[in-house]
């Protein structure tokens, strides 16, 4: 593995488009497990499932698997991968599943800023230094030392955009509706369907190549899926508007108790931050969602001022205008809210 022990001391804004290191690493192993973050969004699932299809296509004799639990409202993305797998069946005979710490297994981590947010059993691969990272999140100094190789592009709109560009030679020749739809969904999801300021000319160029390969019907299907909410999510959005509290003129907040989300998938609670983010006046929105154990997941959104450094103080991180954090209890939530009110 010494060939691939390349470390990048700091994340950069330049994409390392040469993906030969990744392909070489896959070729040397029998099994690939693709990870992404807990409570996945369309970009996490789009990049994960798309990369799985690409690697299955290039390496039909390898075992390519995806790790993590998918919320009900996004399982259609996993289903696209499963449908595409029918076009690229594994040729390798599987007597039994290999263990995650198998010496001929590697892990690829996508769209995940911190190790503790990886959804799946990655520890054995981490200990053997067999994790490969592809991400567009800014990270702290030294974090890259957890990986045998990293591709980081902080100016990319999404990890799905990175995958589409890294494997442009595959994508531009692809007639695979599922692959193209997954990449498009991931990019559209992380750019707010191209409304956020992380949308660049490169983003549009990438999307343009995707749209040139699949039908308007497929695009309509993805747009409808991304734009729809279920009744449970609609009720949560109503709760957010009814129970919102202004910490000051610039910051709107919400606490969602566990009792409010019980009975539905916890990932559905993400719609509450989207609801508050749409309010015209406040610059910053923060939502604290209680977990079953009494801890809290924190969602932070800002229109102008960077909030990722504050998130990092509370065991989180993310993008300058969109970040997440954790709080061990309600007192720590109150401390974070107070800091927001004082600083902003």
Phi, psi and omega in degrees: 000356185301329182301332188252016181274043181275131181243136173253114187295328180225145173294149180235172178267005182258132179278130173275090190284345179285107184263016181298326179299318179293313181296321177297319181295318178296318183297333183274356183235167182263334187223140178235128175248123182259122182253159169210186189277160175296159183047062189293150174253178182302328180291316179301314182284325179295313180292319181297308183291324179294316179297322178299318179296315181299313181291325176296324179291317182284324185236075183295345180267358180264155173268116182246118182232156177245133181257155174113156177265134183252129177296154185304321185288350179241010181294342176299333179287318174298323181295328176297318178297314181298324178293319180294327179302334179295333178282337185230068182295148176291128180271347181281133178284127181257106176285322179197162178292138175279150177288154183296333181267016175304139183293346179247034176238138173236161176239141175242122183255123183245142167056035185228115186286322186236145180304320185287358176259004177291132180264101180140170184272087185258353192301318181299319178290325178296316181297326180271005180058050182237033174254136179243132187247133172230121188200160175241007178276139171291141182229165181283158176303135177093341183298326182295344180292349177282355188237153176281339176195150181222143167241116179232132178222095185288345178268355178288145180293332189194163174290330177297322176297319179297316180297317180298323181280321179298323182248041181301325181295330177280313185296318186291344177254358189282139170249013184279105183302320184294316179299311182296321180295321180295316179295317178297317181297319180296317179292313180298323181295314184281347178258008184060042186053048170074022177261337182282159185282001172277358176282122183238176176297328177293321176302311181295323178297318179295314180296323179301321179291325178293313183294334178288350184252344180226161194286161176296331177295320178293319178297318179298320179301313180295315180299320179294319179295317181291329186269354185262154173228153178271176183298322180297316178294323178299319178294323178294322177296320176297321176299318180298316181290324181286325188253008181297149181223131182270116177290327170198189183296337186259347187232124175250139186229165177203140171244125179251107181290156181300326180299334181284332183254356178299137181099347176232164180294133184300333181295340179297338184294348180298337183294340182292322179290325176296323179295313181290330180295335182281347180297138188289317192279306185296142181276329184234139175239138178223134179231131176250118182252121183286136173269170183299329182273005178092353173280176185225143168263131183251128174250129181235134175224141180224148179273330184222313187277135178297135180236005183288332178291323175296317179300321181297329178293338181244049174055043180217205180165195180139209181273162180305324184252359179213113186216169177224159181209182179226149174226136185285336180198183183294329179296320179289328173299314180298323179295317178296317179299318179297319179295320176298314181296324181285319186276330182243000000 
